[in-house]
Amino acid sequence: MRDRFMSGMLTGGLIGATAGLFAYSRMSPRQRKRMMKRGNKMLKSAVSMMGMAQSMDMFK
């Protein structure tokens, strides 16, 4: 079950990254700057959530 979960997470991440790059290439420079600010904020919160999840032993 863990292998399926990890492969699903990896596949979803790749699909999300591809869609994000496509959307990013279609944006104006002003929209890009705004999205980079939002993306940095989301990335910081995701990293902190992963830290909490690992401390609770959710992925072991």
mmCIF file of the N, C-alpha and C atoms, coordinates in Angstrom:
data_MODEL
# 
_entry.id   MODEL 
# 
loop_
_atom_site.group_PDB 
_atom_site.id 
_atom_site.type_symbol 
_atom_site.label_atom_id 
_atom_site.label_alt_id 
_atom_site.label_comp_id 
_atom_site.label_asym_id 
_atom_site.label_entity_id 
_atom_site.label_seq_id 
_atom_site.pdbx_PDB_ins_code 
_atom_site.Cartn_x 
_atom_site.Cartn_y 
_atom_site.Cartn_z 
_atom_site.occupancy 
_atom_site.B_iso_or_equiv 
_atom_site.pdbx_formal_charge 
_atom_site.auth_seq_id 
_atom_site.auth_comp_id 
_atom_site.auth_asym_id 
_atom_site.auth_atom_id 
_atom_site.pdbx_PDB_model_num 
ATOM 1   N N  . MET A 1 1  ? 0.828 -1.191 0.000   1.00 0.00 ? 1  MET A N  1 
ATOM 2   C CA . MET A 1 1  ? 0.000 0.000  0.000   1.00 0.00 ? 1  MET A CA 1 
ATOM 3   C C  . MET A 1 1  ? 0.874 1.258  0.000   1.00 0.00 ? 1  MET A C  1 
ATOM 4   N N  . ARG A 1 2  ? 1.967 1.201  0.727   1.00 0.00 ? 2  ARG A N  1 
ATOM 5   C CA . ARG A 1 2  ? 2.830 2.366  0.799   1.00 0.00 ? 2  ARG A CA 1 
ATOM 6   C C  . ARG A 1 2  ? 3.452 2.671  -0.557  1.00 0.00 ? 2  ARG A C  1 
ATOM 7   N N  . ASP A 1 3  ? 3.821 1.621  -1.306  1.00 0.00 ? 3  ASP A N  1 
ATOM 8   C CA . ASP A 1 3  ? 4.408 1.830  -2.633  1.00 0.00 ? 3  ASP A CA 1 
ATOM 9   C C  . ASP A 1 3  ? 3.408 2.485  -3.578  1.00 0.00 ? 3  ASP A C  1 
ATOM 10  N N  . ARG A 1 4  ? 2.159 2.077  -3.513  1.00 0.00 ? 4  ARG A N  1 
ATOM 11  C CA . ARG A 1 4  ? 1.130 2.692  -4.364  1.00 0.00 ? 4  ARG A CA 1 
ATOM 12  C C  . ARG A 1 4  ? 0.916 4.146  -3.980  1.00 0.00 ? 4  ARG A C  1 
ATOM 13  N N  . PHE A 1 5  ? 0.937 4.425  -2.680  1.00 0.00 ? 5  PHE A N  1 
ATOM 14  C CA . PHE A 1 5  ? 0.757 5.794  -2.208  1.00 0.00 ? 5  PHE A CA 1 
ATOM 15  C C  . PHE A 1 5  ? 1.890 6.685  -2.716  1.00 0.00 ? 5  PHE A C  1 
ATOM 16  N N  . MET A 1 6  ? 3.119 6.204  -2.577  1.00 0.00 ? 6  MET A N  1 
ATOM 17  C CA . MET A 1 6  ? 4.261 7.007  -3.002  1.00 0.00 ? 6  MET A CA 1 
ATOM 18  C C  . MET A 1 6  ? 4.289 7.193  -4.519  1.00 0.00 ? 6  MET A C  1 
ATOM 19  N N  . SER A 1 7  ? 3.938 6.153  -5.272  1.00 0.00 ? 7  SER A N  1 
ATOM 20  C CA . SER A 1 7  ? 3.917 6.313  -6.732  1.00 0.00 ? 7  SER A CA 1 
ATOM 21  C C  . SER A 1 7  ? 2.798 7.256  -7.149  1.00 0.00 ? 7  SER A C  1 
ATOM 22  N N  . GLY A 1 8  ? 1.678 7.217  -6.449  1.00 0.00 ? 8  GLY A N  1 
ATOM 23  C CA . GLY A 1 8  ? 0.593 8.160  -6.736  1.00 0.00 ? 8  GLY A CA 1 
ATOM 24  C C  . GLY A 1 8  ? 0.983 9.588  -6.422  1.00 0.00 ? 8  GLY A C  1 
ATOM 25  N N  . MET A 1 9  ? 1.684 9.769  -5.304  1.00 0.00 ? 9  MET A N  1 
ATOM 26  C CA . MET A 1 9  ? 2.144 11.112 -4.941  1.00 0.00 ? 9  MET A CA 1 
ATOM 27  C C  . MET A 1 9  ? 3.147 11.632 -5.973  1.00 0.00 ? 9  MET A C  1 
ATOM 28  N N  . LEU A 1 10 ? 4.038 10.769 -6.419  1.00 0.00 ? 10 LEU A N  1 
ATOM 29  C CA . LEU A 1 10 ? 5.033 11.164 -7.412  1.00 0.00 ? 10 LEU A CA 1 
ATOM 30  C C  . LEU A 1 10 ? 4.370 11.515 -8.743  1.00 0.00 ? 10 LEU A C  1 
ATOM 31  N N  . THR A 1 11 ? 3.435 10.685 -9.170  1.00 0.00 ? 11 THR A N  1 
ATOM 32  C CA . THR A 1 11 ? 2.727 10.940 -10.428 1.00 0.00 ? 11 THR A CA 1 
ATOM 33  C C  . THR A 1 11 ? 1.927 12.231 -10.343 1.00 0.00 ? 11 THR A C  1 
ATOM 34  N N  . GLY A 1 12 ? 1.227 12.426 -9.245  1.00 0.00 ? 12 GLY A N  1 
ATOM 35  C CA . GLY A 1 12 ? 0.457 13.658 -9.060  1.00 0.00 ? 12 GLY A CA 1 
ATOM 36  C C  . GLY A 1 12 ? 1.346 14.881 -9.040  1.00 0.00 ? 12 GLY A C  1 
ATOM 37  N N  . GLY A 1 13 ? 2.507 14.756 -8.422  1.00 0.00 ? 13 GLY A N  1 
ATOM 38  C CA . GLY A 1 13 ? 3.447 15.874 -8.387  1.00 0.00 ? 13 GLY A CA 1 
ATOM 39  C C  . GLY A 1 13 ? 3.963 16.235 -9.772  1.00 0.00 ? 13 GLY A C  1 
ATOM 40  N N  . LEU A 1 14 ? 4.267 15.206 -10.568 1.00 0.00 ? 14 LEU A N  1 
ATOM 41  C CA . LEU A 1 14 ? 4.748 15.465 -11.926 1.00 0.00 ? 14 LEU A CA 1 
ATOM 42  C C  . LEU A 1 14 ? 3.671 16.107 -12.791 1.00 0.00 ? 14 LEU A C  1 
ATOM 43  N N  . ILE A 1 15 ? 2.445 15.624 -12.664 1.00 0.00 ? 15 ILE A N  1 
ATOM 44  C CA . ILE A 1 15 ? 1.337 16.217 -13.433 1.00 0.00 ? 15 ILE A CA 1 
ATOM 45  C C  . ILE A 1 15 ? 1.114 17.657 -13.004 1.00 0.00 ? 15 ILE A C  1 
ATOM 46  N N  . GLY A 1 16 ? 1.141 17.902 -11.698 1.00 0.00 ? 16 GLY A N  1 
ATOM 47  C CA . GLY A 1 16 ? 0.959 19.256 -11.187 1.00 0.00 ? 16 GLY A CA 1 
ATOM 48  C C  . GLY A 1 16 ? 2.061 20.198 -11.642 1.00 0.00 ? 16 GLY A C  1 
ATOM 49  N N  . ALA A 1 17 ? 3.298 19.710 -11.622 1.00 0.00 ? 17 ALA A N  1 
ATOM 50  C CA . ALA A 1 17 ? 4.420 20.549 -12.057 1.00 0.00 ? 17 ALA A CA 1 
ATOM 51  C C  . ALA A 1 17 ? 4.313 20.877 -13.541 1.00 0.00 ? 17 ALA A C  1 
ATOM 52  N N  . THR A 1 18 ? 3.916 19.897 -14.332 1.00 0.00 ? 18 THR A N  1 
ATOM 53  C CA . THR A 1 18 ? 3.765 20.135 -15.771 1.00 0.00 ? 18 THR A CA 1 
ATOM 54  C C  . THR A 1 18 ? 2.670 21.160 -16.044 1.00 0.00 ? 18 THR A C  1 
ATOM 55  N N  . ALA A 1 19 ? 1.541 21.006 -15.377 1.00 0.00 ? 19 ALA A N  1 
ATOM 56  C CA . ALA A 1 19 ? 0.446 21.964 -15.556 1.00 0.00 ? 19 ALA A CA 1 
ATOM 57  C C  . ALA A 1 19 ? 0.858 23.347 -15.076 1.00 0.00 ? 19 ALA A C  1 
ATOM 58  N N  . GLY A 1 20 ? 1.597 23.409 -13.981 1.00 0.00 ? 20 GLY A N  1 
ATOM 59  C CA . GLY A 1 20 ? 2.060 24.687 -13.459 1.00 0.00 ? 20 GLY A CA 1 
ATOM 60  C C  . GLY A 1 20 ? 3.007 25.394 -14.410 1.00 0.00 ? 20 GLY A C  1 
ATOM 61  N N  . LEU A 1 21 ? 3.919 24.638 -14.996 1.00 0.00 ? 21 LEU A N  1 
ATOM 62  C CA . LEU A 1 21 ? 4.847 25.242 -15.959 1.00 0.00 ? 21 LEU A CA 1 
ATOM 63  C C  . LEU A 1 21 ? 4.123 25.748 -17.200 1.00 0.00 ? 21 LEU A C  1 
ATOM 64  N N  . PHE A 1 22 ? 3.139 24.999 -17.652 1.00 0.00 ? 22 PHE A N  1 
ATOM 65  C CA . PHE A 1 22 ? 2.361 25.444 -18.809 1.00 0.00 ? 22 PHE A CA 1 
ATOM 66  C C  . PHE A 1 22 ? 1.617 26.740 -18.492 1.00 0.00 ? 22 PHE A C  1 
ATOM 67  N N  . ALA A 1 23 ? 0.981 26.769 -17.312 1.00 0.00 ? 23 ALA A N  1 
ATOM 68  C CA . ALA A 1 23 ? 0.248 27.977 -16.921 1.00 0.00 ? 23 ALA A CA 1 
ATOM 69  C C  . ALA A 1 23 ? 1.207 29.160 -16.745 1.00 0.00 ? 23 ALA A C  1 
ATOM 70  N N  . TYR A 1 24 ? 2.377 28.890 -16.156 1.00 0.00 ? 24 TYR A N  1 
ATOM 71  C CA . TYR A 1 24 ? 3.368 29.942 -15.929 1.00 0.00 ? 24 TYR A CA 1 
ATOM 72  C C  . TYR A 1 24 ? 3.842 30.546 -17.249 1.00 0.00 ? 24 TYR A C  1 
ATOM 73  N N  . SER A 1 25 ? 3.991 29.717 -18.262 1.00 0.00 ? 25 SER A N  1 
ATOM 74  C CA . SER A 1 25 ? 4.461 30.214 -19.554 1.00 0.00 ? 25 SER A CA 1 
ATOM 75  C C  . SER A 1 25 ? 3.415 31.073 -20.255 1.00 0.00 ? 25 SER A C  1 
ATOM 76  N N  . ARG A 1 26 ? 2.153 30.920 -19.873 1.00 0.00 ? 26 ARG A N  1 
ATOM 77  C CA . ARG A 1 26 ? 1.084 31.697 -20.500 1.00 0.00 ? 26 ARG A CA 1 
ATOM 78  C C  . ARG A 1 26 ? 0.761 32.989 -19.758 1.00 0.00 ? 26 ARG A C  1 
ATOM 79  N N  . MET A 1 27 ? 1.438 33.274 -18.648 1.00 0.00 ? 27 MET A N  1 
ATOM 80  C CA . MET A 1 27 ? 1.136 34.449 -17.820 1.00 0.00 ? 27 MET A CA 1 
ATOM 81  C C  . MET A 1 27 ? 1.930 35.674 -18.276 1.00 0.00 ? 27 MET A C  1 
ATOM 82  N N  . SER A 1 28 ? 1.402 36.833 -17.903 1.00 0.00 ? 28 SER A N  1 
ATOM 83  C CA . SER A 1 28 ? 2.138 38.077 -18.117 1.00 0.00 ? 28 SER A CA 1 
ATOM 84  C C  . SER A 1 28 ? 3.190 38.206 -17.013 1.00 0.00 ? 28 SER A C  1 
ATOM 85  N N  . PRO A 1 29 ? 4.197 39.047 -17.210 1.00 0.00 ? 29 PRO A N  1 
ATOM 86  C CA . PRO A 1 29 ? 5.236 39.215 -16.178 1.00 0.00 ? 29 PRO A CA 1 
ATOM 87  C C  . PRO A 1 29 ? 4.676 39.648 -14.821 1.00 0.00 ? 29 PRO A C  1 
ATOM 88  N N  . ARG A 1 30 ? 3.654 40.462 -14.838 1.00 0.00 ? 30 ARG A N  1 
ATOM 89  C CA . ARG A 1 30 ? 3.053 40.915 -13.567 1.00 0.00 ? 30 ARG A CA 1 
ATOM 90  C C  . ARG A 1 30 ? 2.381 39.754 -12.839 1.00 0.00 ? 30 ARG A C  1 
ATOM 91  N N  . GLN A 1 31 ? 1.669 38.924 -13.581 1.00 0.00 ? 31 GLN A N  1 
ATOM 92  C CA . GLN A 1 31 ? 1.030 37.760 -12.983 1.00 0.00 ? 31 GLN A CA 1 
ATOM 93  C C  . GLN A 1 31 ? 2.072 36.768 -12.466 1.00 0.00 ? 31 GLN A C  1 
ATOM 94  N N  . ARG A 1 32 ? 3.180 36.624 -13.197 1.00 0.00 ? 32 ARG A N  1 
ATOM 95  C CA . ARG A 1 32 ? 4.251 35.719 -12.764 1.00 0.00 ? 32 ARG A CA 1 
ATOM 96  C C  . ARG A 1 32 ? 4.804 36.138 -11.408 1.00 0.00 ? 32 ARG A C  1 
ATOM 97  N N  . LYS A 1 33 ? 5.039 37.441 -11.266 1.00 0.00 ? 33 LYS A N  1 
ATOM 98  C CA . LYS A 1 33 ? 5.592 37.956 -10.011 1.00 0.00 ? 33 LYS A CA 1 
ATOM 99  C C  . LYS A 1 33 ? 4.640 37.685 -8.852  1.00 0.00 ? 33 LYS A C  1 
ATOM 100 N N  . ARG A 1 34 ? 3.351 37.895 -9.076  1.00 0.00 ? 34 ARG A N  1 
ATOM 101 C CA . ARG A 1 34 ? 2.348 37.658 -8.044  1.00 0.00 ? 34 ARG A CA 1 
ATOM 102 C C  . ARG A 1 34 ? 2.282 36.173 -7.675  1.00 0.00 ? 34 ARG A C  1 
ATOM 103 N N  . MET A 1 35 ? 2.346 35.300 -8.675  1.00 0.00 ? 35 MET A N  1 
ATOM 104 C CA . MET A 1 35 ? 2.295 33.863 -8.414  1.00 0.00 ? 35 MET A CA 1 
ATOM 105 C C  . MET A 1 35 ? 3.547 33.375 -7.691  1.00 0.00 ? 35 MET A C  1 
ATOM 106 N N  . MET A 1 36 ? 4.695 33.961 -7.985  1.00 0.00 ? 36 MET A N  1 
ATOM 107 C CA . MET A 1 36 ? 5.921 33.564 -7.295  1.00 0.00 ? 36 MET A CA 1 
ATOM 108 C C  . MET A 1 36 ? 5.828 33.888 -5.813  1.00 0.00 ? 36 MET A C  1 
ATOM 109 N N  . LYS A 1 37 ? 5.235 35.025 -5.482  1.00 0.00 ? 37 LYS A N  1 
ATOM 110 C CA . LYS A 1 37 ? 5.053 35.373 -4.073  1.00 0.00 ? 37 LYS A CA 1 
ATOM 111 C C  . LYS A 1 37 ? 4.138 34.362 -3.394  1.00 0.00 ? 37 LYS A C  1 
ATOM 112 N N  . ARG A 1 38 ? 3.023 34.037 -4.033  1.00 0.00 ? 38 ARG A N  1 
ATOM 113 C CA . ARG A 1 38 ? 2.089 33.048 -3.481  1.00 0.00 ? 38 ARG A CA 1 
ATOM 114 C C  . ARG A 1 38 ? 2.729 31.677 -3.382  1.00 0.00 ? 38 ARG A C  1 
ATOM 115 N N  . GLY A 1 39 ? 3.480 31.316 -4.401  1.00 0.00 ? 39 GLY A N  1 
ATOM 116 C CA . GLY A 1 39 ? 4.126 30.007 -4.422  1.00 0.00 ? 39 GLY A CA 1 
ATOM 117 C C  . GLY A 1 39 ? 5.135 29.851 -3.294  1.00 0.00 ? 39 GLY A C  1 
ATOM 118 N N  . ASN A 1 40 ? 5.901 30.898 -3.028  1.00 0.00 ? 40 ASN A N  1 
ATOM 119 C CA . ASN A 1 40 ? 6.859 30.836 -1.933  1.00 0.00 ? 40 ASN A CA 1 
ATOM 120 C C  . ASN A 1 40 ? 6.155 30.652 -0.600  1.00 0.00 ? 40 ASN A C  1 
ATOM 121 N N  . LYS A 1 41 ? 5.037 31.340 -0.418  1.00 0.00 ? 41 LYS A N  1 
ATOM 122 C CA . LYS A 1 41 ? 4.282 31.217 0.827   1.00 0.00 ? 41 LYS A CA 1 
ATOM 123 C C  . LYS A 1 41 ? 3.720 29.800 0.979   1.00 0.00 ? 41 LYS A C  1 
ATOM 124 N N  . MET A 1 42 ? 3.191 29.237 -0.115  1.00 0.00 ? 42 MET A N  1 
ATOM 125 C CA . MET A 1 42 ? 2.647 27.879 -0.070  1.00 0.00 ? 42 MET A CA 1 
ATOM 126 C C  . MET A 1 42 ? 3.744 26.858 0.171   1.00 0.00 ? 42 MET A C  1 
ATOM 127 N N  . LEU A 1 43 ? 4.898 27.064 -0.442  1.00 0.00 ? 43 LEU A N  1 
ATOM 128 C CA . LEU A 1 43 ? 6.016 26.136 -0.276  1.00 0.00 ? 43 LEU A CA 1 
ATOM 129 C C  . LEU A 1 43 ? 6.487 26.107 1.175   1.00 0.00 ? 43 LEU A C  1 
ATOM 130 N N  . LYS A 1 44 ? 6.582 27.266 1.789   1.00 0.00 ? 44 LYS A N  1 
ATOM 131 C CA . LYS A 1 44 ? 7.001 27.329 3.192   1.00 0.00 ? 44 LYS A CA 1 
ATOM 132 C C  . LYS A 1 44 ? 6.002 26.603 4.086   1.00 0.00 ? 44 LYS A C  1 
ATOM 133 N N  . SER A 1 45 ? 4.704 26.787 3.834   1.00 0.00 ? 45 SER A N  1 
ATOM 134 C CA . SER A 1 45 ? 3.705 26.110 4.657   1.00 0.00 ? 45 SER A CA 1 
ATOM 135 C C  . SER A 1 45 ? 3.722 24.609 4.414   1.00 0.00 ? 45 SER A C  1 
ATOM 136 N N  . ALA A 1 46 ? 3.962 24.176 3.176   1.00 0.00 ? 46 ALA A N  1 
ATOM 137 C CA . ALA A 1 46 ? 4.022 22.736 2.877   1.00 0.00 ? 46 ALA A CA 1 
ATOM 138 C C  . ALA A 1 46 ? 5.216 22.090 3.563   1.00 0.00 ? 46 ALA A C  1 
ATOM 139 N N  . VAL A 1 47 ? 6.348 22.768 3.565   1.00 0.00 ? 47 VAL A N  1 
ATOM 140 C CA . VAL A 1 47 ? 7.539 22.224 4.222   1.00 0.00 ? 47 VAL A CA 1 
ATOM 141 C C  . VAL A 1 47 ? 7.299 22.107 5.722   1.00 0.00 ? 47 VAL A C  1 
ATOM 142 N N  . SER A 1 48 ? 6.665 23.099 6.303   1.00 0.00 ? 48 SER A N  1 
ATOM 143 C CA . SER A 1 48 ? 6.390 23.016 7.744   1.00 0.00 ? 48 SER A CA 1 
ATOM 144 C C  . SER A 1 48 ? 5.382 21.913 8.052   1.00 0.00 ? 48 SER A C  1 
ATOM 145 N N  . MET A 1 49 ? 4.412 21.691 7.162   1.00 0.00 ? 49 MET A N  1 
ATOM 146 C CA . MET A 1 49 ? 3.451 20.593 7.359   1.00 0.00 ? 49 MET A CA 1 
ATOM 147 C C  . MET A 1 49 ? 4.146 19.240 7.265   1.00 0.00 ? 49 MET A C  1 
ATOM 148 N N  . MET A 1 50 ? 5.084 19.095 6.327   1.00 0.00 ? 50 MET A N  1 
ATOM 149 C CA . MET A 1 50 ? 5.824 17.845 6.201   1.00 0.00 ? 50 MET A CA 1 
ATOM 150 C C  . MET A 1 50 ? 6.663 17.593 7.452   1.00 0.00 ? 50 MET A C  1 
ATOM 151 N N  . GLY A 1 51 ? 7.225 18.645 7.999   1.00 0.00 ? 51 GLY A N  1 
ATOM 152 C CA . GLY A 1 51 ? 7.997 18.518 9.234   1.00 0.00 ? 51 GLY A CA 1 
ATOM 153 C C  . GLY A 1 51 ? 7.123 18.032 10.381  1.00 0.00 ? 51 GLY A C  1 
ATOM 154 N N  . MET A 1 52 ? 5.896 18.569 10.457  1.00 0.00 ? 52 MET A N  1 
ATOM 155 C CA . MET A 1 52 ? 4.969 18.120 11.510  1.00 0.00 ? 52 MET A CA 1 
ATOM 156 C C  . MET A 1 52 ? 4.540 16.678 11.269  1.00 0.00 ? 52 MET A C  1 
ATOM 157 N N  . ALA A 1 53 ? 4.298 16.306 10.014  1.00 0.00 ? 53 ALA A N  1 
ATOM 158 C CA . ALA A 1 53 ? 3.861 14.950 9.697   1.00 0.00 ? 53 ALA A CA 1 
ATOM 159 C C  . ALA A 1 53 ? 4.958 13.939 10.027  1.00 0.00 ? 53 ALA A C  1 
ATOM 160 N N  . GLN A 1 54 ? 6.199 14.292 9.760   1.00 0.00 ? 54 GLN A N  1 
ATOM 161 C CA . GLN A 1 54 ? 7.302 13.385 10.067  1.00 0.00 ? 54 GLN A CA 1 
ATOM 162 C C  . GLN A 1 54 ? 7.509 13.261 11.570  1.00 0.00 ? 54 GLN A C  1 
ATOM 163 N N  . SER A 1 55 ? 7.274 14.338 12.288  1.00 0.00 ? 55 SER A N  1 
ATOM 164 C CA . SER A 1 55 ? 7.440 14.257 13.728  1.00 0.00 ? 55 SER A CA 1 
ATOM 165 C C  . SER A 1 55 ? 6.340 13.400 14.364  1.00 0.00 ? 55 SER A C  1 
ATOM 166 N N  . MET A 1 56 ? 5.201 13.295 13.700  1.00 0.00 ? 56 MET A N  1 
ATOM 167 C CA . MET A 1 56 ? 4.109 12.450 14.208  1.00 0.00 ? 56 MET A CA 1 
ATOM 168 C C  . MET A 1 56 ? 4.201 11.028 13.666  1.00 0.00 ? 56 MET A C  1 
ATOM 169 N N  . ASP A 1 57 ? 5.241 10.712 12.894  1.00 0.00 ? 57 ASP A N  1 
ATOM 170 C CA . ASP A 1 57 ? 5.460 9.377  12.319  1.00 0.00 ? 57 ASP A CA 1 
ATOM 171 C C  . ASP A 1 57 ? 4.326 8.929  11.402  1.00 0.00 ? 57 ASP A C  1 
ATOM 172 N N  . MET A 1 58 ? 3.796 9.843  10.603  1.00 0.00 ? 58 MET A N  1 
ATOM 173 C CA . MET A 1 58 ? 2.702 9.484  9.696   1.00 0.00 ? 58 MET A CA 1 
ATOM 174 C C  . MET A 1 58 ? 3.198 8.682  8.508   1.00 0.00 ? 58 MET A C  1 
ATOM 175 N N  . PHE A 1 59 ? 4.449 8.905  8.076   1.00 0.00 ? 59 PHE A N  1 
ATOM 176 C CA . PHE A 1 59 ? 4.932 8.270  6.857   1.00 0.00 ? 59 PHE A CA 1 
ATOM 177 C C  . PHE A 1 59 ? 5.903 7.133  7.117   1.00 0.00 ? 59 PHE A C  1 
ATOM 178 N N  . LYS A 1 60 ? 5.868 6.568  8.291   1.00 0.00 ? 60 LYS A N  1 
ATOM 179 C CA . LYS A 1 60 ? 6.759 5.439  8.586   1.00 0.00 ? 60 LYS A CA 1 
ATOM 180 C C  . LYS A 1 60 ? 6.018 4.144  8.598   1.00 0.00 ? 60 LYS A C  1 
# 
